[in-house]
């Protein structure tokens, strides 16, 4: 008697901003050792986000990298720099809403 083993391809859970299709994620799983690299579209300011997760959405960074990376064009900026920019934007939004 012969037994066969079928390995189910996992479903991929993406953040709402991810523009990668599930089929693309599944095709890349072997290339990225089971990780999913979620990409956002680039904003008008040239910023974009990449996060690295397990297929079910748990953060799983590449060794030596942050699980979430913020790009300014093609350059990765530090999370501290990204946070400072985000705080500046939030302050401007709060100020605008009070005006
Ligand atoms: Zn995704």
Boltz pocket constraint, residues with backbone or C-beta under 6 A from the ligand:
constraints:
  - pocket:
      binder: B
      contacts: [[A, 13], [A, 14], [A, 15], [A, 18], [A, 19], [A, 20], [A, 21], [A, 25], [A, 36], [A, 37], [A, 38], [A, 39]]
      max_distance: 6.0
